[in-house]
Amino acid sequence: MDRGGGPIFKRRHFDNPWVFNLLITNYAVFYFGLAIFDSSHRKIHWFFWVIVGLLAVWNVFRIYKQREEITMMSIIAYVVGLAGLPLIFLMY
C-alpha cells in the first residue's frame, strides 16, 4: 500500500509570485536603509548607496535564478514596481 506517493497526496503550494516577494523585499530594504542613513542635513550617508548596490546585485541574482519562470506579466510587474523606488526617494 502506497501512503503519500500518489497524486491525491501531492502537496499543492500556491504561494505569492516570486516577483511580488522580490518587490516587497526591495521596498523594505530601500525604505529602512533610507530611514537609517538619512542625516538631519538632508544628505544621504554613503553606506545607503552601498545598500542599494547590494540590493541591485541581489535582484540580478534572484532574476537569474528564476529565469525559467519569467513571463511578460512578471517583467511588467517588476518594472512598474521598481518605478516606485525613486518616488519613495523623492518623497522622503
PyMOL Python script that loads the backbone (N, CA, C, O; Angstrom):
from pymol import cmd

cmd.read_pdbstr("""\
ATOM      1  N   MET A   1       0.846  -1.180   0.000  1.00  0.00           N
ATOM      2  CA  MET A   1       0.000   0.000   0.000  1.00  0.00           C
ATOM      3  C   MET A   1       0.887   1.237   0.000  1.00  0.00           C
ATOM      4  O   MET A   1       1.783   1.375   0.833  1.00  0.00           O
ATOM      5  N   ASP A   2       0.629   2.122  -0.934  1.00  0.00           N
ATOM      6  CA  ASP A   2       1.418   3.350  -1.084  1.00  0.00           C
ATOM      7  C   ASP A   2       0.744   4.471  -0.296  1.00  0.00           C
ATOM      8  O   ASP A   2      -0.403   4.826  -0.569  1.00  0.00           O
ATOM      9  N   ARG A   3       1.461   5.028   0.684  1.00  0.00           N
ATOM     10  CA  ARG A   3       0.894   6.079   1.533  1.00  0.00           C
ATOM     11  C   ARG A   3       1.571   7.417   1.266  1.00  0.00           C
ATOM     12  O   ARG A   3       2.550   7.736   1.940  1.00  0.00           O
ATOM     13  N   GLY A   4       1.110   8.185   0.347  1.00  0.00           N
ATOM     14  CA  GLY A   4       1.654   9.515   0.152  1.00  0.00           C
ATOM     15  C   GLY A   4       2.365   9.712  -1.162  1.00  0.00           C
ATOM     16  O   GLY A   4       2.738  10.841  -1.484  1.00  0.00           O
ATOM     17  N   GLY A   5       2.564   8.691  -1.917  1.00  0.00           N
ATOM     18  CA  GLY A   5       3.244   8.847  -3.188  1.00  0.00           C
ATOM     19  C   GLY A   5       2.295   9.090  -4.343  1.00  0.00           C
ATOM     20  O   GLY A   5       2.726   9.433  -5.444  1.00  0.00           O
ATOM     21  N   GLY A   6       1.009   8.914  -4.100  1.00  0.00           N
ATOM     22  CA  GLY A   6       0.033   9.058  -5.167  1.00  0.00           C
ATOM     23  C   GLY A   6      -0.317  10.512  -5.450  1.00  0.00           C
ATOM     24  O   GLY A   6       0.049  11.410  -4.692  1.00  0.00           O
ATOM     25  N   PRO A   7      -1.016  10.728  -6.532  1.00  0.00           N
ATOM     26  CA  PRO A   7      -1.343  12.102  -6.926  1.00  0.00           C
ATOM     27  C   PRO A   7      -2.336  12.787  -5.983  1.00  0.00           C
ATOM     28  O   PRO A   7      -2.443  14.013  -5.994  1.00  0.00           O
ATOM     29  N   ILE A   8      -3.059  12.025  -5.173  1.00  0.00           N
ATOM     30  CA  ILE A   8      -4.026  12.624  -4.257  1.00  0.00           C
ATOM     31  C   ILE A   8      -3.312  13.369  -3.139  1.00  0.00           C
ATOM     32  O   ILE A   8      -3.786  14.404  -2.671  1.00  0.00           O
ATOM     33  N   PHE A   9      -2.175  12.842  -2.715  1.00  0.00           N
ATOM     34  CA  PHE A   9      -1.485  13.408  -1.566  1.00  0.00           C
ATOM     35  C   PHE A   9      -0.328  14.336  -1.946  1.00  0.00           C
ATOM     36  O   PHE A   9       0.487  14.687  -1.092  1.00  0.00           O
ATOM     37  N   LYS A  10      -0.251  14.732  -3.211  1.00  0.00           N
ATOM     38  CA  LYS A  10       0.796  15.670  -3.595  1.00  0.00           C
ATOM     39  C   LYS A  10       0.530  17.017  -2.949  1.00  0.00           C
ATOM     40  O   LYS A  10      -0.612  17.464  -2.835  1.00  0.00           O
ATOM     41  N   ARG A  11       1.595  17.636  -2.539  1.00  0.00           N
ATOM     42  CA  ARG A  11       1.461  18.943  -1.912  1.00  0.00           C
ATOM     43  C   ARG A  11       1.247  19.993  -2.989  1.00  0.00           C
ATOM     44  O   ARG A  11       2.024  20.104  -3.937  1.00  0.00           O
ATOM     45  N   ARG A  12       0.202  20.742  -2.825  1.00  0.00           N
ATOM     46  CA  ARG A  12      -0.061  21.852  -3.739  1.00  0.00           C
ATOM     47  C   ARG A  12       0.308  23.127  -3.013  1.00  0.00           C
ATOM     48  O   ARG A  12      -0.190  23.417  -1.925  1.00  0.00           O
ATOM     49  N   HIS A  13       1.186  23.876  -3.637  1.00  0.00           N
ATOM     50  CA  HIS A  13       1.714  25.062  -2.982  1.00  0.00           C
ATOM     51  C   HIS A  13       1.431  26.272  -3.861  1.00  0.00           C
ATOM     52  O   HIS A  13       2.091  26.475  -4.880  1.00  0.00           O
ATOM     53  N   PHE A  14       0.449  27.073  -3.463  1.00  0.00           N
ATOM     54  CA  PHE A  14       0.110  28.276  -4.200  1.00  0.00           C
ATOM     55  C   PHE A  14       0.609  29.461  -3.387  1.00  0.00           C
ATOM     56  O   PHE A  14      -0.110  29.996  -2.544  1.00  0.00           O
ATOM     57  N   ASP A  15       1.830  29.858  -3.644  1.00  0.00           N
ATOM     58  CA  ASP A  15       2.466  30.932  -2.905  1.00  0.00           C
ATOM     59  C   ASP A  15       2.390  32.223  -3.718  1.00  0.00           C
ATOM     60  O   ASP A  15       1.914  32.231  -4.854  1.00  0.00           O
ATOM     61  N   ASN A  16       2.867  33.306  -3.118  1.00  0.00           N
ATOM     62  CA  ASN A  16       2.972  34.560  -3.854  1.00  0.00           C
ATOM     63  C   ASN A  16       3.948  34.386  -5.005  1.00  0.00           C
ATOM     64  O   ASN A  16       4.888  33.597  -4.907  1.00  0.00           O
ATOM     65  N   PRO A  17       3.738  35.106  -6.084  1.00  0.00           N
ATOM     66  CA  PRO A  17       4.725  35.051  -7.169  1.00  0.00           C
ATOM     67  C   PRO A  17       6.071  35.582  -6.693  1.00  0.00           C
ATOM     68  O   PRO A  17       6.125  36.438  -5.810  1.00  0.00           O
ATOM     69  N   TRP A  18       7.142  35.084  -7.268  1.00  0.00           N
ATOM     70  CA  TRP A  18       8.479  35.485  -6.844  1.00  0.00           C
ATOM     71  C   TRP A  18       8.716  36.969  -7.073  1.00  0.00           C
ATOM     72  O   TRP A  18       9.482  37.588  -6.335  1.00  0.00           O
ATOM     73  N   VAL A  19       8.074  37.553  -8.084  1.00  0.00           N
ATOM     74  CA  VAL A  19       8.249  38.980  -8.348  1.00  0.00           C
ATOM     75  C   VAL A  19       7.663  39.797  -7.200  1.00  0.00           C
ATOM     76  O   VAL A  19       8.242  40.807  -6.799  1.00  0.00           O
ATOM     77  N   PHE A  20       6.536  39.373  -6.676  1.00  0.00           N
ATOM     78  CA  PHE A  20       5.911  40.084  -5.560  1.00  0.00           C
ATOM     79  C   PHE A  20       6.824  40.059  -4.337  1.00  0.00           C
ATOM     80  O   PHE A  20       7.018  41.084  -3.683  1.00  0.00           O
ATOM     81  N   ASN A  21       7.374  38.909  -4.033  1.00  0.00           N
ATOM     82  CA  ASN A  21       8.285  38.812  -2.884  1.00  0.00           C
ATOM     83  C   ASN A  21       9.542  39.643  -3.094  1.00  0.00           C
ATOM     84  O   ASN A  21      10.032  40.269  -2.154  1.00  0.00           O
ATOM     85  N   LEU A  22      10.068  39.657  -4.314  1.00  0.00           N
ATOM     86  CA  LEU A  22      11.254  40.458  -4.613  1.00  0.00           C
ATOM     87  C   LEU A  22      10.967  41.948  -4.471  1.00  0.00           C
ATOM     88  O   LEU A  22      11.793  42.690  -3.939  1.00  0.00           O
ATOM     89  N   LEU A  23       9.817  42.385  -4.936  1.00  0.00           N
ATOM     90  CA  LEU A  23       9.469  43.806  -4.827  1.00  0.00           C
ATOM     91  C   LEU A  23       9.224  44.221  -3.381  1.00  0.00           C
ATOM     92  O   LEU A  23       9.618  45.317  -2.983  1.00  0.00           O
ATOM     93  N   ILE A  24       8.595  43.387  -2.605  1.00  0.00           N
ATOM     94  CA  ILE A  24       8.397  43.698  -1.186  1.00  0.00           C
ATOM     95  C   ILE A  24       9.733  43.809  -0.480  1.00  0.00           C
ATOM     96  O   ILE A  24       9.926  44.703   0.343  1.00  0.00           O
ATOM     97  N   THR A  25      10.655  42.915  -0.791  1.00  0.00           N
ATOM     98  CA  THR A  25      11.991  42.990  -0.213  1.00  0.00           C
ATOM     99  C   THR A  25      12.699  44.272  -0.637  1.00  0.00           C
ATOM    100  O   THR A  25      13.351  44.924   0.178  1.00  0.00           O
ATOM    101  N   ASN A  26      12.572  44.633  -1.917  1.00  0.00           N
ATOM    102  CA  ASN A  26      13.193  45.867  -2.392  1.00  0.00           C
ATOM    103  C   ASN A  26      12.670  47.083  -1.642  1.00  0.00           C
ATOM    104  O   ASN A  26      13.450  47.918  -1.184  1.00  0.00           O
ATOM    105  N   TYR A  27      11.360  47.182  -1.516  1.00  0.00           N
ATOM    106  CA  TYR A  27      10.775  48.327  -0.840  1.00  0.00           C
ATOM    107  C   TYR A  27      11.181  48.375   0.630  1.00  0.00           C
ATOM    108  O   TYR A  27      11.494  49.447   1.149  1.00  0.00           O
ATOM    109  N   ALA A  28      11.179  47.245   1.296  1.00  0.00           N
ATOM    110  CA  ALA A  28      11.521  47.223   2.716  1.00  0.00           C
ATOM    111  C   ALA A  28      12.978  47.619   2.939  1.00  0.00           C
ATOM    112  O   ALA A  28      13.267  48.453   3.798  1.00  0.00           O
ATOM    113  N   VAL A  29      13.888  47.036   2.184  1.00  0.00           N
ATOM    114  CA  VAL A  29      15.313  47.352   2.347  1.00  0.00           C
ATOM    115  C   VAL A  29      15.588  48.800   1.973  1.00  0.00           C
ATOM    116  O   VAL A  29      16.334  49.490   2.668  1.00  0.00           O
ATOM    117  N   PHE A  30      14.997  49.261   0.888  1.00  0.00           N
ATOM    118  CA  PHE A  30      15.205  50.635   0.433  1.00  0.00           C
ATOM    119  C   PHE A  30      14.678  51.634   1.458  1.00  0.00           C
ATOM    120  O   PHE A  30      15.363  52.600   1.796  1.00  0.00           O
ATOM    121  N   TYR A  31      13.474  51.405   1.948  1.00  0.00           N
ATOM    122  CA  TYR A  31      12.881  52.353   2.894  1.00  0.00           C
ATOM    123  C   TYR A  31      13.638  52.366   4.221  1.00  0.00           C
ATOM    124  O   TYR A  31      13.951  53.437   4.742  1.00  0.00           O
ATOM    125  N   PHE A  32      13.931  51.202   4.766  1.00  0.00           N
ATOM    126  CA  PHE A  32      14.642  51.171   6.047  1.00  0.00           C
ATOM    127  C   PHE A  32      16.077  51.675   5.912  1.00  0.00           C
ATOM    128  O   PHE A  32      16.599  52.306   6.831  1.00  0.00           O
ATOM    129  N   GLY A  33      16.715  51.405   4.786  1.00  0.00           N
ATOM    130  CA  GLY A  33      18.039  51.966   4.550  1.00  0.00           C
ATOM    131  C   GLY A  33      17.992  53.472   4.457  1.00  0.00           C
ATOM    132  O   GLY A  33      18.883  54.155   4.962  1.00  0.00           O
ATOM    133  N   LEU A  34      16.972  53.995   3.821  1.00  0.00           N
ATOM    134  CA  LEU A  34      16.805  55.446   3.717  1.00  0.00           C
ATOM    135  C   LEU A  34      16.503  56.055   5.074  1.00  0.00           C
ATOM    136  O   LEU A  34      17.014  57.126   5.402  1.00  0.00           O
ATOM    137  N   ALA A  35      15.694  55.396   5.848  1.00  0.00           N
ATOM    138  CA  ALA A  35      15.343  55.916   7.175  1.00  0.00           C
ATOM    139  C   ALA A  35      16.536  55.880   8.128  1.00  0.00           C
ATOM    140  O   ALA A  35      16.691  56.779   8.954  1.00  0.00           O
ATOM    141  N   ILE A  36      17.369  54.865   8.023  1.00  0.00           N
ATOM    142  CA  ILE A  36      18.500  54.738   8.937  1.00  0.00           C
ATOM    143  C   ILE A  36      19.641  55.676   8.552  1.00  0.00           C
ATOM    144  O   ILE A  36      20.255  56.287   9.427  1.00  0.00           O
ATOM    145  N   PHE A  37      19.933  55.798   7.265  1.00  0.00           N
ATOM    146  CA  PHE A  37      21.119  56.527   6.835  1.00  0.00           C
ATOM    147  C   PHE A  37      20.832  57.920   6.312  1.00  0.00           C
ATOM    148  O   PHE A  37      21.680  58.502   5.635  1.00  0.00           O
ATOM    149  N   ASP A  38      19.682  58.464   6.600  1.00  0.00           N
ATOM    150  CA  ASP A  38      19.383  59.846   6.249  1.00  0.00           C
ATOM    151  C   ASP A  38      19.814  60.733   7.410  1.00  0.00           C
ATOM    152  O   ASP A  38      19.423  60.497   8.553  1.00  0.00           O
ATOM    153  N   SER A  39      20.606  61.738   7.125  1.00  0.00           N
ATOM    154  CA  SER A  39      21.037  62.636   8.194  1.00  0.00           C
ATOM    155  C   SER A  39      20.059  63.796   8.316  1.00  0.00           C
ATOM    156  O   SER A  39      19.168  63.963   7.484  1.00  0.00           O
ATOM    157  N   SER A  40      20.235  64.578   9.344  1.00  0.00           N
ATOM    158  CA  SER A  40      19.331  65.699   9.573  1.00  0.00           C
ATOM    159  C   SER A  40      19.580  66.844   8.585  1.00  0.00           C
ATOM    160  O   SER A  40      18.759  67.755   8.485  1.00  0.00           O
ATOM    161  N   HIS A  41      20.684  66.809   7.865  1.00  0.00           N
ATOM    162  CA  HIS A  41      21.015  67.865   6.910  1.00  0.00           C
ATOM    163  C   HIS A  41      20.549  67.518   5.503  1.00  0.00           C
ATOM    164  O   HIS A  41      21.001  68.128   4.534  1.00  0.00           O
ATOM    165  N   ARG A  42      19.661  66.559   5.382  1.00  0.00           N
ATOM    166  CA  ARG A  42      19.100  66.105   4.110  1.00  0.00           C
ATOM    167  C   ARG A  42      20.177  65.578   3.164  1.00  0.00           C
ATOM    168  O   ARG A  42      20.047  65.682   1.944  1.00  0.00           O
ATOM    169  N   LYS A  43      21.232  65.015   3.730  1.00  0.00           N
ATOM    170  CA  LYS A  43      22.260  64.362   2.935  1.00  0.00           C
ATOM    171  C   LYS A  43      22.234  62.875   3.258  1.00  0.00           C
ATOM    172  O   LYS A  43      22.091  62.479   4.415  1.00  0.00           O
ATOM    173  N   ILE A  44      22.372  62.074   2.237  1.00  0.00           N
ATOM    174  CA  ILE A  44      22.321  60.629   2.397  1.00  0.00           C
ATOM    175  C   ILE A  44      23.733  60.124   2.686  1.00  0.00           C
ATOM    176  O   ILE A  44      24.691  60.513   2.020  1.00  0.00           O
ATOM    177  N   HIS A  45      23.846  59.268   3.670  1.00  0.00           N
ATOM    178  CA  HIS A  45      25.128  58.666   4.029  1.00  0.00           C
ATOM    179  C   HIS A  45      25.589  57.745   2.909  1.00  0.00           C
ATOM    180  O   HIS A  45      24.773  57.141   2.213  1.00  0.00           O
ATOM    181  N   TRP A  46      26.902  57.643   2.739  1.00  0.00           N
ATOM    182  CA  TRP A  46      27.440  56.834   1.647  1.00  0.00           C
ATOM    183  C   TRP A  46      27.079  55.369   1.788  1.00  0.00           C
ATOM    184  O   TRP A  46      27.012  54.666   0.780  1.00  0.00           O
ATOM    185  N   PHE A  47      26.844  54.881   2.993  1.00  0.00           N
ATOM    186  CA  PHE A  47      26.528  53.469   3.174  1.00  0.00           C
ATOM    187  C   PHE A  47      25.157  53.112   2.612  1.00  0.00           C
ATOM    188  O   PHE A  47      24.912  51.953   2.279  1.00  0.00           O
ATOM    189  N   PHE A  48      24.264  54.087   2.501  1.00  0.00           N
ATOM    190  CA  PHE A  48      22.970  53.843   1.865  1.00  0.00           C
ATOM    191  C   PHE A  48      23.172  53.402   0.415  1.00  0.00           C
ATOM    192  O   PHE A  48      22.480  52.501  -0.060  1.00  0.00           O
ATOM    193  N   TRP A  49      24.111  54.026  -0.287  1.00  0.00           N
ATOM    194  CA  TRP A  49      24.357  53.671  -1.683  1.00  0.00           C
ATOM    195  C   TRP A  49      24.993  52.285  -1.787  1.00  0.00           C
ATOM    196  O   TRP A  49      24.799  51.588  -2.782  1.00  0.00           O
ATOM    197  N   VAL A  50      25.741  51.889  -0.778  1.00  0.00           N
ATOM    198  CA  VAL A  50      26.275  50.528  -0.742  1.00  0.00           C
ATOM    199  C   VAL A  50      25.115  49.529  -0.604  1.00  0.00           C
ATOM    200  O   VAL A  50      25.100  48.486  -1.257  1.00  0.00           O
ATOM    201  N   ILE A  51      24.159  49.864   0.248  1.00  0.00           N
ATOM    202  CA  ILE A  51      22.981  49.004   0.425  1.00  0.00           C
ATOM    203  C   ILE A  51      22.189  48.901  -0.877  1.00  0.00           C
ATOM    204  O   ILE A  51      21.746  47.813  -1.244  1.00  0.00           O
ATOM    205  N   VAL A  52      22.007  50.015  -1.575  1.00  0.00           N
ATOM    206  CA  VAL A  52      21.272  49.996  -2.845  1.00  0.00           C
ATOM    207  C   VAL A  52      22.027  49.162  -3.882  1.00  0.00           C
ATOM    208  O   VAL A  52      21.406  48.432  -4.654  1.00  0.00           O
ATOM    209  N   GLY A  53      23.351  49.261  -3.907  1.00  0.00           N
ATOM    210  CA  GLY A  53      24.146  48.443  -4.826  1.00  0.00           C
ATOM    211  C   GLY A  53      24.025  46.963  -4.529  1.00  0.00           C
ATOM    212  O   GLY A  53      23.892  46.150  -5.443  1.00  0.00           O
ATOM    213  N   LEU A  54      24.072  46.607  -3.237  1.00  0.00           N
ATOM    214  CA  LEU A  54      23.904  45.200  -2.858  1.00  0.00           C
ATOM    215  C   LEU A  54      22.498  44.702  -3.174  1.00  0.00           C
ATOM    216  O   LEU A  54      22.315  43.540  -3.537  1.00  0.00           O
ATOM    217  N   LEU A  55      21.514  45.574  -3.039  1.00  0.00           N
ATOM    218  CA  LEU A  55      20.142  45.220  -3.398  1.00  0.00           C
ATOM    219  C   LEU A  55      20.036  44.961  -4.899  1.00  0.00           C
ATOM    220  O   LEU A  55      19.329  44.045  -5.320  1.00  0.00           O
ATOM    221  N   ALA A  56      20.728  45.754  -5.704  1.00  0.00           N
ATOM    222  CA  ALA A  56      20.721  45.540  -7.155  1.00  0.00           C
ATOM    223  C   ALA A  56      21.373  44.204  -7.508  1.00  0.00           C
ATOM    224  O   ALA A  56      20.887  43.483  -8.380  1.00  0.00           O
ATOM    225  N   VAL A  57      22.473  43.876  -6.831  1.00  0.00           N
ATOM    226  CA  VAL A  57      23.131  42.586  -7.071  1.00  0.00           C
ATOM    227  C   VAL A  57      22.195  41.446  -6.670  1.00  0.00           C
ATOM    228  O   VAL A  57      22.114  40.438  -7.372  1.00  0.00           O
ATOM    229  N   TRP A  58      21.492  41.596  -5.554  1.00  0.00           N
ATOM    230  CA  TRP A  58      20.539  40.578  -5.111  1.00  0.00           C
ATOM    231  C   TRP A  58      19.420  40.401  -6.133  1.00  0.00           C
ATOM    232  O   TRP A  58      18.999  39.276  -6.402  1.00  0.00           O
ATOM    233  N   ASN A  59      18.936  41.507  -6.706  1.00  0.00           N
ATOM    234  CA  ASN A  59      17.888  41.419  -7.727  1.00  0.00           C
ATOM    235  C   ASN A  59      18.371  40.658  -8.956  1.00  0.00           C
ATOM    236  O   ASN A  59      17.648  39.816  -9.489  1.00  0.00           O
ATOM    237  N   VAL A  60      19.583  40.948  -9.406  1.00  0.00           N
ATOM    238  CA  VAL A  60      20.132  40.242 -10.570  1.00  0.00           C
ATOM    239  C   VAL A  60      20.259  38.754 -10.270  1.00  0.00           C
ATOM    240  O   VAL A  60      19.937  37.917 -11.114  1.00  0.00           O
ATOM    241  N   PHE A  61      20.728  38.425  -9.072  1.00  0.00           N
ATOM    242  CA  PHE A  61      20.861  37.021  -8.690  1.00  0.00           C
ATOM    243  C   PHE A  61      19.504  36.322  -8.669  1.00  0.00           C
ATOM    244  O   PHE A  61      19.376  35.215  -9.192  1.00  0.00           O
ATOM    245  N   ARG A  62      18.496  36.947  -8.076  1.00  0.00           N
ATOM    246  CA  ARG A  62      17.169  36.320  -7.986  1.00  0.00           C
ATOM    247  C   ARG A  62      16.524  36.173  -9.361  1.00  0.00           C
ATOM    248  O   ARG A  62      15.887  35.159  -9.646  1.00  0.00           O
ATOM    249  N   ILE A  63      16.688  37.183 -10.213  1.00  0.00           N
ATOM    250  CA  ILE A  63      16.119  37.086 -11.561  1.00  0.00           C
ATOM    251  C   ILE A  63      16.823  35.995 -12.351  1.00  0.00           C
ATOM    252  O   ILE A  63      16.178  35.249 -13.086  1.00  0.00           O
ATOM    253  N   TYR A  64      18.133  35.894 -12.209  1.00  0.00           N
ATOM    254  CA  TYR A  64      18.876  34.835 -12.891  1.00  0.00           C
ATOM    255  C   TYR A  64      18.437  33.454 -12.400  1.00  0.00           C
ATOM    256  O   TYR A  64      18.321  32.513 -13.186  1.00  0.00           O
ATOM    257  N   LYS A  65      18.199  33.346 -11.106  1.00  0.00           N
ATOM    258  CA  LYS A  65      17.795  32.065 -10.538  1.00  0.00           C
ATOM    259  C   LYS A  65      16.381  31.669 -10.979  1.00  0.00           C
ATOM    260  O   LYS A  65      16.089  30.481 -11.117  1.00  0.00           O
ATOM    261  N   GLN A  66      15.514  32.641 -11.198  1.00  0.00           N
ATOM    262  CA  GLN A  66      14.123  32.362 -11.572  1.00  0.00           C
ATOM    263  C   GLN A  66      13.871  32.574 -13.066  1.00  0.00           C
ATOM    264  O   GLN A  66      12.728  32.797 -13.465  1.00  0.00           O
ATOM    265  N   ARG A  67      14.898  32.509 -13.888  1.00  0.00           N
ATOM    266  CA  ARG A  67      14.753  32.846 -15.302  1.00  0.00           C
ATOM    267  C   ARG A  67      13.790  31.920 -16.051  1.00  0.00           C
ATOM    268  O   ARG A  67      13.264  32.314 -17.092  1.00  0.00           O
ATOM    269  N   GLU A  68      13.544  30.711 -15.560  1.00  0.00           N
ATOM    270  CA  GLU A  68      12.607  29.818 -16.239  1.00  0.00           C
ATOM    271  C   GLU A  68      11.161  30.272 -16.052  1.00  0.00           C
ATOM    272  O   GLU A  68      10.297  29.956 -16.870  1.00  0.00           O
ATOM    273  N   GLU A  69      10.904  31.005 -14.985  1.00  0.00           N
ATOM    274  CA  GLU A  69       9.537  31.411 -14.662  1.00  0.00           C
ATOM    275  C   GLU A  69       9.207  32.827 -15.111  1.00  0.00           C
ATOM    276  O   GLU A  69       8.130  33.331 -14.793  1.00  0.00           O
ATOM    277  N   ILE A  70      10.102  33.477 -15.837  1.00  0.00           N
ATOM    278  CA  ILE A  70       9.872  34.857 -16.258  1.00  0.00           C
ATOM    279  C   ILE A  70       8.852  34.884 -17.384  1.00  0.00           C
ATOM    280  O   ILE A  70       9.010  34.213 -18.404  1.00  0.00           O
ATOM    281  N   THR A  71       7.813  35.664 -17.181  1.00  0.00           N
ATOM    282  CA  THR A  71       6.796  35.883 -18.203  1.00  0.00           C
ATOM    283  C   THR A  71       6.705  37.379 -18.474  1.00  0.00           C
ATOM    284  O   THR A  71       7.324  38.179 -17.773  1.00  0.00           O
ATOM    285  N   MET A  72       5.949  37.749 -19.469  1.00  0.00           N
ATOM    286  CA  MET A  72       5.786  39.164 -19.782  1.00  0.00           C
ATOM    287  C   MET A  72       5.096  39.899 -18.638  1.00  0.00           C
ATOM    288  O   MET A  72       5.419  41.053 -18.356  1.00  0.00           O
ATOM    289  N   MET A  73       4.153  39.240 -17.981  1.00  0.00           N
ATOM    290  CA  MET A  73       3.459  39.875 -16.846  1.00  0.00           C
ATOM    291  C   MET A  73       4.412  40.097 -15.674  1.00  0.00           C
ATOM    292  O   MET A  73       4.312  41.118 -14.994  1.00  0.00           O
ATOM    293  N   SER A  74       5.323  39.175 -15.425  1.00  0.00           N
ATOM    294  CA  SER A  74       6.273  39.367 -14.330  1.00  0.00           C
ATOM    295  C   SER A  74       7.253  40.487 -14.642  1.00  0.00           C
ATOM    296  O   SER A  74       7.660  41.217 -13.737  1.00  0.00           O
ATOM    297  N   ILE A  75       7.639  40.638 -15.904  1.00  0.00           N
ATOM    298  CA  ILE A  75       8.531  41.737 -16.291  1.00  0.00           C
ATOM    299  C   ILE A  75       7.830  43.076 -16.108  1.00  0.00           C
ATOM    300  O   ILE A  75       8.418  44.023 -15.586  1.00  0.00           O
ATOM    301  N   ILE A  76       6.577  43.158 -16.536  1.00  0.00           N
ATOM    302  CA  ILE A  76       5.815  44.400 -16.385  1.00  0.00           C
ATOM    303  C   ILE A  76       5.630  44.733 -14.906  1.00  0.00           C
ATOM    304  O   ILE A  76       5.786  45.887 -14.508  1.00  0.00           O
ATOM    305  N   ALA A  77       5.302  43.743 -14.101  1.00  0.00           N
ATOM    306  CA  ALA A  77       5.113  43.982 -12.668  1.00  0.00           C
ATOM    307  C   ALA A  77       6.409  44.430 -12.012  1.00  0.00           C
ATOM    308  O   ALA A  77       6.395  45.300 -11.141  1.00  0.00           O
ATOM    309  N   TYR A  78       7.520  43.849 -12.420  1.00  0.00           N
ATOM    310  CA  TYR A  78       8.818  44.216 -11.845  1.00  0.00           C
ATOM    311  C   TYR A  78       9.198  45.652 -12.215  1.00  0.00           C
ATOM    312  O   TYR A  78       9.653  46.412 -11.360  1.00  0.00           O
ATOM    313  N   VAL A  79       9.015  46.022 -13.475  1.00  0.00           N
ATOM    314  CA  VAL A  79       9.369  47.375 -13.927  1.00  0.00           C
ATOM    315  C   VAL A  79       8.473  48.414 -13.267  1.00  0.00           C
ATOM    316  O   VAL A  79       8.957  49.458 -12.830  1.00  0.00           O
ATOM    317  N   VAL A  80       7.190  48.146 -13.189  1.00  0.00           N
ATOM    318  CA  VAL A  80       6.274  49.085 -12.531  1.00  0.00           C
ATOM    319  C   VAL A  80       6.601  49.181 -11.042  1.00  0.00           C
ATOM    320  O   VAL A  80       6.546  50.265 -10.462  1.00  0.00           O
ATOM    321  N   GLY A  81       6.936  48.064 -10.433  1.00  0.00           N
ATOM    322  CA  GLY A  81       7.304  48.082  -9.021  1.00  0.00           C
ATOM    323  C   GLY A  81       8.586  48.844  -8.759  1.00  0.00           C
ATOM    324  O   GLY A  81       8.690  49.558  -7.761  1.00  0.00           O
ATOM    325  N   LEU A  82       9.564  48.703  -9.642  1.00  0.00           N
ATOM    326  CA  LEU A  82      10.818  49.435  -9.465  1.00  0.00           C
ATOM    327  C   LEU A  82      10.648  50.928  -9.700  1.00  0.00           C
ATOM    328  O   LEU A  82      11.426  51.728  -9.180  1.00  0.00           O
ATOM    329  N   ALA A  83       9.650  51.311 -10.468  1.00  0.00           N
ATOM    330  CA  ALA A  83       9.410  52.730 -10.717  1.00  0.00           C
ATOM    331  C   ALA A  83       8.991  53.464  -9.446  1.00  0.00           C
ATOM    332  O   ALA A  83       9.114  54.687  -9.371  1.00  0.00           O
ATOM    333  N   GLY A  84       8.508  52.749  -8.468  1.00  0.00           N
ATOM    334  CA  GLY A  84       8.101  53.369  -7.213  1.00  0.00           C
ATOM    335  C   GLY A  84       9.258  53.697  -6.277  1.00  0.00           C
ATOM    336  O   GLY A  84       9.108  54.531  -5.385  1.00  0.00           O
ATOM    337  N   LEU A  85      10.400  53.060  -6.461  1.00  0.00           N
ATOM    338  CA  LEU A  85      11.543  53.311  -5.583  1.00  0.00           C
ATOM    339  C   LEU A  85      12.063  54.751  -5.683  1.00  0.00           C
ATOM    340  O   LEU A  85      12.312  55.370  -4.649  1.00  0.00           O
ATOM    341  N   PRO A  86      12.234  55.303  -6.886  1.00  0.00           N
ATOM    342  CA  PRO A  86      12.647  56.723  -6.930  1.00  0.00           C
ATOM    343  C   PRO A  86      11.596  57.654  -6.352  1.00  0.00           C
ATOM    344  O   PRO A  86      11.933  58.715  -5.827  1.00  0.00           O
ATOM    345  N   LEU A  87      10.327  57.274  -6.439  1.00  0.00           N
ATOM    346  CA  LEU A  87       9.277  58.105  -5.835  1.00  0.00           C
ATOM    347  C   LEU A  87       9.408  58.142  -4.312  1.00  0.00           C
ATOM    348  O   LEU A  87       9.214  59.186  -3.690  1.00  0.00           O
ATOM    349  N   ILE A  88       9.736  57.001  -3.724  1.00  0.00           N
ATOM    350  CA  ILE A  88       9.964  56.974  -2.265  1.00  0.00           C
ATOM    351  C   ILE A  88      11.166  57.843  -1.925  1.00  0.00           C
ATOM    352  O   ILE A  88      11.151  58.575  -0.935  1.00  0.00           O
ATOM    353  N   PHE A  89      12.205  57.760  -2.744  1.00  0.00           N
ATOM    354  CA  PHE A  89      13.404  58.558  -2.502  1.00  0.00           C
ATOM    355  C   PHE A  89      13.098  60.059  -2.572  1.00  0.00           C
ATOM    356  O   PHE A  89      13.570  60.835  -1.741  1.00  0.00           O
ATOM    357  N   LEU A  90      12.309  60.454  -3.566  1.00  0.00           N
ATOM    358  CA  LEU A  90      11.982  61.874  -3.711  1.00  0.00           C
ATOM    359  C   LEU A  90      11.008  62.372  -2.641  1.00  0.00           C
ATOM    360  O   LEU A  90      11.070  63.531  -2.233  1.00  0.00           O
ATOM    361  N   MET A  91      10.118  61.502  -2.193  1.00  0.00           N
ATOM    362  CA  MET A  91       9.128  61.918  -1.199  1.00  0.00           C
ATOM    363  C   MET A  91       9.687  61.906   0.217  1.00  0.00           C
ATOM    364  O   MET A  91       9.105  62.524   1.108  1.00  0.00           O
ATOM    365  N   TYR A  92      10.793  61.225   0.442  1.00  0.00           N
ATOM    366  CA  TYR A  92      11.309  61.090   1.803  1.00  0.00           C
ATOM    367  C   TYR A  92      11.907  62.362   2.291  1.00  0.00           C
ATOM    368  O   TYR A  92      12.390  62.423   3.422  1.00  0.00           O
TER     369      TYR A  92
END
""", "prot")
cmd.dss("prot")
cmd.show_as("cartoon", "prot")
cmd.util.cbc("prot")
cmd.orient("prot")
